[in-house]
Amino acid sequence: MMAAVMALHILSAVVWVGGMFFAYTILRPVAAAMFEPPRRLQLWLKLFDKFFVWVWGAVILLPVTGVAMVMQGFGGFGSSPPYIHVMTLLGLIMIAVFCFVFFVHLRRLRDAVLTEQWPIGGARLDRIRKLIGFNLILGLLVVAVAGGGRYFV
Protein backbone atom coordinates (compact mmCIF):
# COMPACT_ATOMS: atom_id res chain seq x y z
CA MET A 1 0.00 0.00 0.00
CA MET A 2 2.77 2.46 0.87
CA ALA A 3 4.39 1.85 -2.52
CA ALA A 4 1.21 3.05 -4.23
CA VAL A 5 1.00 6.08 -1.93
CA MET A 6 4.62 6.99 -2.64
CA ALA A 7 4.11 6.51 -6.38
CA LEU A 8 1.10 8.84 -6.33
CA HIS A 9 3.08 11.37 -4.33
CA ILE A 10 6.05 11.35 -6.71
CA LEU A 11 3.90 11.37 -9.84
CA SER A 12 1.90 14.32 -8.52
CA ALA A 13 5.10 16.28 -7.88
CA VAL A 14 6.48 15.40 -11.31
CA VAL A 15 3.30 16.54 -13.06
CA TRP A 16 3.17 19.85 -11.19
CA VAL A 17 6.85 20.79 -11.12
CA GLY A 18 7.58 19.33 -14.55
CA GLY A 19 4.61 21.15 -16.05
CA MET A 20 5.79 24.44 -14.60
CA PHE A 21 9.33 23.82 -15.84
CA PHE A 22 8.13 23.07 -19.37
CA ALA A 23 5.73 26.02 -19.48
CA TYR A 24 8.19 28.51 -18.02
CA THR A 25 11.41 27.58 -19.78
CA ILE A 26 10.21 26.20 -23.13
CA LEU A 27 6.63 27.13 -23.97
CA ARG A 28 6.70 30.74 -22.73
CA PRO A 29 9.62 31.91 -24.91
CA VAL A 30 8.25 30.11 -27.99
CA ALA A 31 4.76 31.55 -27.51
CA ALA A 32 6.20 35.05 -27.03
CA ALA A 33 8.19 34.75 -30.26
CA MET A 34 5.40 33.26 -32.37
CA PHE A 35 2.20 35.01 -31.29
CA GLU A 36 0.96 38.57 -30.96
CA PRO A 37 -0.49 39.46 -27.54
CA PRO A 38 -4.15 38.64 -28.30
CA ARG A 39 -3.39 35.11 -29.52
CA ARG A 40 -0.74 34.57 -26.84
CA LEU A 41 -3.14 35.55 -24.05
CA GLN A 42 -5.86 33.29 -25.47
CA LEU A 43 -3.34 30.45 -25.72
CA TRP A 44 -2.23 30.83 -22.10
CA LEU A 45 -5.79 31.01 -20.84
CA LYS A 46 -6.64 27.71 -22.56
CA LEU A 47 -3.38 26.13 -21.35
CA PHE A 48 -4.04 27.17 -17.76
CA ASP A 49 -7.55 25.73 -17.97
CA LYS A 50 -6.10 22.35 -18.97
CA PHE A 51 -2.97 22.34 -16.80
CA PHE A 52 -4.61 23.60 -13.63
CA VAL A 53 -6.94 20.57 -13.58
CA TRP A 54 -3.82 18.45 -13.17
CA VAL A 55 -2.36 20.86 -10.60
CA TRP A 56 -5.55 20.57 -8.53
CA GLY A 57 -5.02 16.83 -8.52
CA ALA A 58 -1.49 17.37 -7.26
CA VAL A 59 -2.62 19.95 -4.68
CA ILE A 60 -4.99 17.34 -3.25
CA LEU A 61 -2.81 14.24 -3.58
CA LEU A 62 0.51 15.68 -2.34
CA PRO A 63 -0.65 16.61 1.18
CA VAL A 64 -2.79 13.49 1.56
CA THR A 65 -0.04 11.11 0.44
CA GLY A 66 2.65 13.11 2.24
CA VAL A 67 0.83 12.92 5.57
CA ALA A 68 0.14 9.21 5.02
CA MET A 69 3.85 8.56 4.43
CA VAL A 70 4.86 10.62 7.48
CA MET A 71 2.39 8.77 9.68
CA GLN A 72 3.43 5.36 8.37
CA GLY A 73 7.16 6.00 8.17
CA PHE A 74 7.78 8.16 11.22
CA GLY A 75 4.69 7.87 13.37
CA GLY A 76 3.88 11.55 12.83
CA PHE A 77 5.59 14.88 12.25
CA GLY A 78 6.98 15.01 15.80
CA SER A 79 9.43 12.21 15.07
CA SER A 80 10.11 12.98 11.42
CA PRO A 81 13.48 14.39 10.32
CA PRO A 82 13.97 18.08 9.49
CA TYR A 83 13.95 17.59 5.72
CA ILE A 84 10.35 16.36 5.97
CA HIS A 85 9.39 19.62 7.70
CA VAL A 86 11.20 21.63 5.01
CA MET A 87 9.37 19.78 2.24
CA THR A 88 6.06 20.25 4.03
CA LEU A 89 6.57 23.98 4.54
CA LEU A 90 7.67 24.57 0.94
CA GLY A 91 4.78 22.45 -0.33
CA LEU A 92 2.25 24.44 1.69
CA ILE A 93 3.69 27.71 0.36
CA MET A 94 3.43 26.33 -3.18
CA ILE A 95 -0.20 25.40 -2.63
CA ALA A 96 -0.96 28.88 -1.27
CA VAL A 97 0.72 30.54 -4.26
CA PHE A 98 -1.17 28.29 -6.68
CA CYS A 99 -4.48 29.10 -4.98
CA PHE A 100 -3.68 32.82 -5.22
CA VAL A 101 -2.97 32.44 -8.94
CA PHE A 102 -6.05 30.31 -9.52
CA PHE A 103 -8.62 32.24 -7.49
CA VAL A 104 -7.35 35.80 -8.07
CA HIS A 105 -5.12 36.22 -11.09
CA LEU A 106 -6.61 33.63 -13.44
CA ARG A 107 -10.04 35.23 -13.06
CA ARG A 108 -8.56 38.65 -13.82
CA LEU A 109 -6.72 37.28 -16.86
CA ARG A 110 -9.92 35.61 -18.09
CA ASP A 111 -11.89 38.86 -17.66
CA ALA A 112 -9.27 40.82 -19.60
CA VAL A 113 -9.16 38.28 -22.44
CA LEU A 114 -12.95 38.01 -22.70
CA THR A 115 -13.29 41.81 -22.87
CA GLU A 116 -10.29 42.06 -25.23
CA GLN A 117 -8.35 44.36 -22.90
CA TRP A 118 -5.01 43.12 -24.17
CA PRO A 119 -2.66 45.42 -22.20
CA ILE A 120 -4.45 44.55 -18.95
CA GLY A 121 -4.37 40.87 -19.91
CA GLY A 122 -0.65 41.16 -20.59
CA ALA A 123 -0.10 42.64 -17.12
CA ARG A 124 -2.16 39.83 -15.56
CA LEU A 125 -0.23 37.19 -17.45
CA ASP A 126 3.04 38.77 -16.36
CA ARG A 127 1.95 38.58 -12.72
CA ILE A 128 1.00 34.92 -13.17
CA ARG A 129 4.36 34.29 -14.86
CA LYS A 130 6.24 35.71 -11.87
CA LEU A 131 4.22 33.69 -9.37
CA ILE A 132 4.66 30.48 -11.37
CA GLY A 133 8.39 31.25 -11.62
CA PHE A 134 8.49 31.58 -7.83
CA ASN A 135 6.58 28.31 -7.44
CA LEU A 136 8.92 26.61 -9.90
CA ILE A 137 11.92 27.59 -7.77
CA LEU A 138 10.16 26.27 -4.66
CA GLY A 139 9.21 23.07 -6.49
CA LEU A 140 12.78 22.46 -7.61
CA LEU A 141 13.93 23.01 -4.02
CA VAL A 142 11.38 20.48 -2.79
CA VAL A 143 12.64 17.95 -5.34
CA ALA A 144 16.23 18.57 -4.22
CA VAL A 145 15.30 18.22 -0.55
CA ALA A 146 13.27 15.08 -1.27
CA GLY A 147 16.17 13.52 -3.13
CA GLY A 148 19.00 14.53 -0.83
CA GLY A 149 17.52 15.81 2.44
CA ARG A 150 18.01 12.58 4.35
CA TYR A 151 21.76 12.76 3.66
CA PHE A 152 22.16 16.15 5.33
CA VAL A 153 20.77 15.08 8.68
C-alpha positions, 0 to 999 in steps of 0.5 A, a space after each residue: 500500500 505504501 508503494 502506491 502512496 509513494 508513487 502517487 506522491 512522486 507522480 503528482 510532484 512530477 506533473 506539477 513541477 515538470 509542467 511548470 518547468 516546461 511552461 516557463 522555460 520552453 513554452 513561454 519563450 516560444 509563444 512570445 516569439 510566435 504570437 501577438 499578444 491577443 493570440 498569446 493571451 488566449 493560448 495561455 488562458 486555454 493552457 491554464 484551464 487544462 494544466 490547472 486541472 492536473 495541478 488541482 489533482 497534485 494539490 490534493 494528492 501531495 498533502 494526503 499522500 505526504 501525511 500518510 507517508 509521514 504517519 506510516 514511516 515516522 509515526 507523525 511529524 513530531 518524530 520525522 526528520 527536518 527535511 520532511 518539515 522543510 518539504 512540508 513547509 515549501 509544499 504548503 507555500 506552493 499550494 498557497 501561491 497556486 491558490 492565489 494564482 487560480 482564485 485571483 489572477 486567473 479570473 482577472 486574466 480571463 476577464 481581460 481576455 474576454 473583454 479584449 483588454 489586451 494590455 491589462 491581460 498582458 499585465 495579468 499574465 506577467 503577474 501569473 508568470 512571476 508567481 509560477 516562476 516563484 513556485 517553480 523555484 520552490 518546487 525544484 527546491 522540494 525535489 532537491 530536498 526530497 532527493 538529498 535531504 536525508 543525507 544532510 541530517 
